[in-house]
């Protein structure tokens, strides 16, 4: 009765106190990362220490340290930094604008915005909203955490922890655990189900960083308790909000990223039942999306058909990595029509060779982007299915360009190539690639 008579603010305080109490009595649900393999990371760390790492591994480590050193010099980031204010009236709520929507030149006020698939509106990539800020924040945390893990230099962990506290914990700067106003379109909607995609980095970058940082002196037990409450609230939003539920029903890369995002958060919280449910949901999506010839019609229909074919398989492959840690094999799952993840990876693998033309219309194609997926597949299956494509891949960087509007991003192609090299040779080195030899 006493609780029922409390004001709403008091109820929230009591609820948070109970959640903190439960978190404080629990050990870290999973001591292993969701998407990384610490046994592999330990081998690579030793190779770097002994100067026996492959040239690609050494290059990726060099770029990682450069990114981490750059992050050390920059201020912490927060959703409260944006210029725009969400319809809720609180800058603690995340807000982003959909990238492929533009003002309508035929309307005096430009409203409602119209869609130009594949063509990025610069207004969605500045510091007035949070889309680029979220990507940059999660990248910095990941870079710093990995730099600490491989180098042992505490300064990197200290900065990563500081960034995490500013984004998730500190009352003045924390983000509210929702994406109600993500990928909004002026004149149409303040927030859309497609915006749930923005949160994938909480799962793919932040969860593994938190697991790796666990026990470091920079990341305290109280920090751990506070962020577990945030993650639990966010998982509740992902599973209960109408926007997120709609995203979960989509039958393209958005739906698959929803599955992978929910599963990563559930892994961090130790909720295996949710992961099993998500694996079942993923299978139902693959039945529709993956054709027996390896193509993905929903992604090939896009103006950036190469990118989205890769992007969809990235979500599925990451889920396969996580599902395998829960005793579920998605690598070998076959759809009723004879499609499957490996068949679709076979299809993409041939086009990692720049000499093989992509047979579909596309605005852009960064040929090395699928290579990490091939490495994950060989690690997951224990096969050498993609050995030639992995060994032959070259990660040549284009010249550095000017930062995008707002100063957050490096040139997109350059960043994508560095990321592909890192994920292939620094974070997921296949067992047969301990020594690098060019194949004829």
Phi, psi and omega in degrees: 000320180300318180296322181293334182273353181288155172290160181303319180297324179291322178298318179298320179296318179295317180299315179296320179298318179295317180297319178295322179297316178295319180295322183291337182270356183253143173278169178304125187301317179228126181272357177250145176299160180285317189244347178258162179243109185293332177297317176294317181299323180294320177297314181295320178299319179293320178299318178296319179296323183271001183059037178246008183289153175299152180305321179294323178294316179296319178297314181297322179293321177300314180294324178298312180296323178297318179293319180293319178297323177295319181294330179299330186271354186258152180289161175296157182247151180208151175296340179285355179283343188291157179278326181280155176244128180297160178303338178291342183088359182244125176286354174287344175275133179295142178217129174220161178251142181294133190291328189261018180247140187226156173301143179276113182296342181276355180246138183302320180263003179076002186256148350285156177297155180241155187269135174230086189304129177089347181256112187279126175281119181303336180295340179272356187238028176244183187275007176286336176236186192253356187302307179292323181299317179297315179298319181291317179301311182293325177294318179298316179299315180297314180301314182294318180296315179293323177298319176295316184300316183278326185265332184081004182278118188297334183302328180289317178296321179301316182288321178300316180296321179297317177298317181297317180296320181295322185279322189251337195240308186304122186306323184287338188234355187293153175271137171290140187283068175204163175234043183297334185239036179270141179050047175291158178230111180308132180086352181238304183201141178285342179197143184229163180299330179300336181290344177300332178304327181304327186281000182302330182291335175300326181275309189281332181251315188284317182303310181293327176296318179297319180295317180293325182281347183303128181093346176289144184297339180284339185244103190277169175299323178295320175302314181299316180297316183296318184283334174295322176297315179300313182296322178294318177297321180291319177298321176300319177295316181299326183268345188241339183283149180296323180298311182291321179299321177295319177299320180296339181271350183291149186248049174212201184301329180298314180295323180290322176292328174300313179302312183293321179295311179300319182294321179295318178295318179297323177300314180299324182270358177077025182263086183291331180298320178296319179297318178298318178297320181291324178296321177295318178297320179299317180301319180295328178287320179297326179303329182267323192272323188263118182271159182301334178274003177093353181279162178232090188305322182295329180273327178292339180285349182279159178290338175250064190295324178293312182301312185286333173297317175293314187299320178294316179292333175297314179298315181294318182294320178296321176294324178296321177299313182290318180299322180299326177290347178250018175078020182242127184260103174266342181301319185258009180296133178247132177284161178303333180272356178099010174274178180173168183298313182295323178297319179288326174293323175303317181298314182288329186301322183295334184268005169286345176277116181301341181280349181259112184292140174285123190275015182233158177293137178202144178286323184214160176202116176255101195299332184276353185301321180285350186301317177302326179297324178294321177295316178299320181295316179294322176295319183289326183264344183076014181259175174244037186303322187244023185302315183295316181296323180291315182291327184278344184296134177242137186249065181281125183273134171288164178301146179295134179255185179284147177299152177292167180306129183103342174079018185266323190254147165282173173309133187300313182296314180301314180296321180294321179293316178297321179295319179296319178294318180297312184292333180276314191252344179252328186248348183213040185304120178298150184299329182277357185255025180297325174241132186265127176225130177294131173279150179292000000 
